[in-house]
Amino acid sequence: MTATATAQPAAQVHATTPLPALRWSTDALVALFELPFNDLLFRAQEVHREHHQPNAVQLSTLLSIKTGGCSEDCGYCSQSAHHGEAEREALLDVDAVVSAAKAAKDKGATRFCMGAAWRGPKDKDLDQVAGMIAAVKALGMETCVTLGMLKPGQADKLKAAGLDYYNHNLDTAPEFYGQVISTHSQQDRFDTLDQVRAAGINVCCGGIVGMGETRRARASLLAELANLAPPPESVPINQLVPMPGTPLENAPPLDPFEFVRTIAVARIIMPTSLVRLSAGRQEMSDELQALCFLAGANSIFYGDKLLTADNPEAGRDEALFKRLGLHAA
């Protein structure tokens, strides 16, 4: 199965640079999903080995620098003011962030990500975040932030502070988006990604699976990501962590093999991107994670917390890496 410029329906291409000659269609990706499991993983592993060190995994750590009270109504998020149960906390100071970043670096993380529960940052808050970025960058770490939707000029300020990556996920397929979020459109997210690209910042953009979407919707999400021009340098694939009090707290769990298929398809269609196992790893067995690495995942969030959701402790990850012969990139 190859990319095609003619198969329909094709995901819309969003770009601030010239469009690629070929586009991935949703139909083409559904066909990939439907391959026999072993054939799909073989394809993904071939692509992975062509573009990446086969046993290297990049380690990132995520810190919530401002928790709770977000004005958006994202149905999966415990930080939403509409339904979330996360305790509201003020923006951290720079010293607290630097301390956390040093600890993460000492444990082997090479990228430090900072997340704030905002619809988008106010300029005065952005100045404080810029100080955090500069301070973490001075430690010799890659920097990433996820701050919500950006206003014109804000991406340039982040770039000037030394930001390497901006995370802004598409979350889900365009046709399913309105069932998860109503306070903003997916186009708002594309607008922020365009600003990030224009400022010369790397894009970290993925989505969440297991929210009740169909396989076709998962394929549609991945097509949207792959058809960004260029595709994101980093693609976090989150498995829904049902949070108490949220509209999705009773969402049925996604079949584990379907999650592995999602990782494999992402690897095949975005061969040079880092594909990151993100939220949901706490609930994954070592065997499931091993299949994900075989399918082409080569980045994880490392540490005991992802914003408000639990994450495997570093010791468990170190033991798993040793068992599998993996090493930090």
C-alpha positions in Angstrom: 0.0 0.0 0.0 1.4 3.4 -1.0 0.5 7.0 -0.7 -1.7 8.3 -3.4 -2.7 11.6 -4.9 -6.0 10.4 -6.2 -7.7 8.0 -3.7 -10.7 9.5 -2.0 -11.7 10.6 0.6 -8.3 12.2 1.3 -7.6 14.1 4.4 -7.2 17.9 3.9 -3.6 19.1 3.6 -2.7 22.0 5.9 0.6 23.7 5.3 2.6 26.9 5.3 5.1 25.4 2.9 4.6 23.9 -0.6 2.4 20.9 -0.6 3.9 17.4 -1.1 3.4 15.6 -4.4 1.7 12.7 -2.7 -1.0 12.6 0.0 -2.2 9.8 2.2 -5.8 9.0 1.9 -8.0 7.7 4.7 -8.9 4.7 2.5 -5.2 3.9 2.1 -4.7 4.0 5.8 -7.7 1.8 6.6 -6.2 -0.7 4.2 -3.0 -0.6 6.2 -4.9 -1.1 9.5 -6.6 -4.2 8.0 -3.3 -6.0 7.0 -2.6 -9.2 9.0 -1.0 -8.1 12.3 2.3 -9.8 11.5 2.5 -8.3 8.0 1.7 -4.8 9.4 4.4 -5.0 12.1 6.9 -6.3 9.6 6.2 -3.4 7.3 6.5 -0.9 10.2 9.8 -2.5 11.4 11.3 -2.3 8.0 10.5 1.5 7.8 11.7 2.0 11.3 15.1 0.4 10.6 15.5 2.4 7.4 15.2 5.7 9.2 16.1 5.2 12.9 18.4 3.3 15.2 16.4 0.1 15.8 16.9 -0.1 19.6 17.1 3.6 20.6 14.3 5.4 22.4 14.2 9.1 23.0 13.3 10.1 26.6 11.1 13.2 27.4 9.8 14.4 30.7 6.5 16.4 31.0 5.9 18.9 33.8 2.6 20.7 34.4 3.6 24.3 35.0 0.0 25.5 35.5 -2.7 23.0 36.4 -6.5 23.1 36.3 -9.1 25.7 35.5 -8.9 25.6 31.7 -11.8 27.3 29.9 -12.0 24.6 27.2 -14.4 21.6 27.5 -12.2 18.8 26.1 -14.1 15.7 27.0 -11.0 13.7 28.1 -9.4 16.4 30.3 -9.6 16.6 34.1 -8.1 20.1 33.9 -11.3 21.6 32.2 -13.2 24.1 34.3 -16.4 22.6 32.8 -16.0 19.1 34.4 -12.4 18.6 35.6 -11.5 17.5 39.1 -7.8 18.7 38.9 -7.0 21.1 41.7 -6.3 24.6 40.3 -2.7 25.7 40.8 -0.9 28.9 39.8 1.9 29.1 37.3 5.1 27.7 38.7 8.1 29.9 39.2 11.3 29.5 37.2 13.3 28.0 40.0 10.7 25.1 40.5 10.8 24.4 36.8 14.6 24.3 36.7 14.8 22.0 39.7 12.4 19.6 37.9 14.3 19.8 34.7 17.6 19.0 36.4 16.1 16.0 38.1 14.7 14.8 34.7 18.1 15.3 33.1 19.8 13.3 35.8 17.4 10.4 35.1 18.3 10.4 31.4 15.7 12.7 29.8 16.9 14.7 26.9 13.8 16.8 26.3 11.8 18.7 28.9 8.2 19.5 28.1 6.2 22.1 30.0 2.4 22.1 29.9 -0.1 24.8 31.0 -3.9 24.4 31.2 -4.9 27.5 29.2 -7.0 28.2 26.2 -4.0 30.2 25.2 -1.3 32.2 27.1 -1.6 35.8 28.0 1.4 37.9 27.0 2.4 38.4 30.7 2.3 34.6 31.3 4.2 34.0 28.0 7.0 36.2 29.3 7.4 34.0 32.3 7.3 30.9 30.2 10.0 32.3 28.0 12.2 32.6 31.1 11.5 28.9 31.9 12.4 27.9 28.3 15.7 29.9 28.4 16.6 28.4 31.8 15.9 24.8 30.7 17.7 25.3 27.5 20.8 26.5 29.5 20.9 23.0 31.1 21.6 21.5 27.6 18.1 20.0 27.2 15.7 20.3 24.3 12.7 22.3 25.2 9.0 21.8 24.5 5.9 23.6 25.6 2.1 23.0 25.2 0.3 26.2 26.0 -2.9 26.0 24.0 -3.8 28.2 21.0 -1.3 31.0 20.2 -2.0 34.6 19.1 0.0 36.2 16.3 3.5 37.0 17.4 3.6 34.7 20.4 5.3 31.8 18.5 8.1 34.2 17.6 8.6 35.1 21.2 8.9 31.4 22.1 11.4 30.9 19.3 13.5 33.8 20.6 13.5 32.2 24.0 15.1 29.1 22.6 12.0 26.8 22.2 12.7 23.7 20.2 9.2 22.1 20.0 5.7 23.2 20.4 3.1 20.6 21.2 -0.5 21.1 19.9 -2.3 17.9 19.2 -5.1 17.4 16.7 -6.7 15.1 19.2 -8.9 13.1 16.9 -10.4 12.9 13.4 -12.2 16.0 11.9 -15.4 14.1 11.7 -15.3 13.0 15.4 -13.9 16.3 16.8 -17.2 17.9 17.7 -18.1 14.9 19.8 -15.2 15.5 22.1 -14.7 19.3 22.1 -17.2 22.2 21.4 -15.4 25.3 22.7 -13.0 25.6 19.7 -12.7 24.0 16.3 -9.9 21.8 15.0 -9.2 24.5 12.5 -8.1 26.7 15.5 -5.5 24.0 16.2 -4.3 24.1 12.6 -4.0 27.9 12.8 -1.7 27.6 15.8 0.4 24.9 14.1 0.8 27.2 11.1 2.2 30.0 13.4 4.6 27.5 15.0 5.9 26.4 11.6 6.2 30.0 10.4 8.3 30.8 13.5 10.7 28.0 12.7 9.8 25.8 15.7 9.6 22.1 15.4 6.1 20.6 15.6 5.0 18.0 18.2 1.5 16.9 17.2 -0.5 13.7 17.6 -3.7 12.6 19.1 -5.7 10.4 21.5 -7.2 7.1 20.6 -9.8 5.1 22.6 -12.3 7.9 22.9 -15.0 5.8 21.2 -13.9 6.6 17.7 -14.0 4.1 14.9 -11.0 2.5 13.2 -11.7 4.7 10.2 -11.6 7.8 12.4 -8.2 6.7 13.7 -7.0 6.4 10.1 -8.5 9.8 9.3 -6.5 11.4 12.3 -3.3 9.8 11.1 -3.9 11.0 7.6 -4.3 14.5 8.8 -1.0 14.3 10.6 0.9 12.7 7.8 -0.5 15.3 5.3 0.9 18.2 7.3 3.7 19.7 5.2 6.0 18.7 6.6 4.7 16.0 9.0 5.3 16.7 12.7 8.9 15.9 13.9 7.3 14.3 17.0 4.0 12.4 17.0 2.6 11.5 20.5 0.1 8.7 20.4 -2.0 8.9 23.6 -4.3 6.1 24.8 -7.2 7.6 26.6 -6.8 7.6 30.4 -10.5 7.8 31.6 -10.4 10.5 34.2 -13.1 10.7 36.9 -15.7 13.5 36.3 -15.0 13.8 32.6 -17.5 13.0 29.9 -15.3 10.1 28.8 -14.7 8.5 32.2 -16.7 5.5 31.1 -15.3 5.1 27.6 -14.7 1.4 26.7 -11.1 0.4 26.6 -9.4 0.2 23.2 -8.3 -3.3 22.1 -4.5 -3.5 22.8 -3.7 -4.9 19.3 -5.6 -2.0 17.8 -3.4 0.4 19.7 -0.3 -1.4 18.3 -1.8 -1.2 14.8 -2.2 2.6 15.3 1.5 2.9 16.2 2.6 0.8 13.2 0.5 2.8 10.7 1.9 6.0 12.2 5.4 4.7 11.7 4.8 3.6 8.1 3.3 6.9 7.0 5.6 9.2 9.0 8.9 7.4 8.6 11.2 10.1 9.9 9.1 11.3 12.8 9.6 10.3 16.4 6.5 8.3 17.4 6.0 8.6 21.1 4.1 6.4 23.5 2.4 9.0 25.7 -0.6 8.9 28.0 -1.8 5.4 28.9 1.5 3.7 29.4 0.7 3.2 33.1 -2.0 0.8 32.2 0.0 -1.0 29.5 1.8 -4.3 30.2 5.5 -4.7 29.5 4.5 -7.0 26.7 2.2 -4.5 25.1 4.9 -1.8 25.2 7.3 -4.2 23.7 5.0 -4.7 20.7 4.7 -0.9 20.4 8.5 -0.6 20.2 8.5 -3.3 17.6 5.8 -1.4 15.6 8.0 1.7 15.5 7.5 3.7 18.7 10.9 5.3 19.5 10.0 7.9 22.1 8.4 7.9 25.6 7.5 10.2 28.3 9.7 9.3 31.2 8.7 10.1 34.8 5.9 9.4 37.3 3.4 12.0 36.0 1.9 13.2 32.8 0.2 16.5 33.7 -2.6 14.9 35.9 -2.4 11.3 34.8 0.0 8.7 36.3 3.0 7.4 34.3 5.2 4.4 34.9 8.0 5.1 37.3 11.5 5.5 35.9 12.7 2.3 37.5 10.1 0.3 35.7 11.1 1.8 32.4 14.8 1.1 33.1 14.0 -2.5 33.9 12.0 -2.9 30.7 14.7 -1.3 28.6 17.2 -3.8 30.0 14.9 -6.7 29.3 14.4 -5.6 25.7 17.9 -4.4 25.0 16.8 -0.9 24.4 18.8 2.3 25.2 18.2 6.0 25.5 18.7 7.9 22.3 
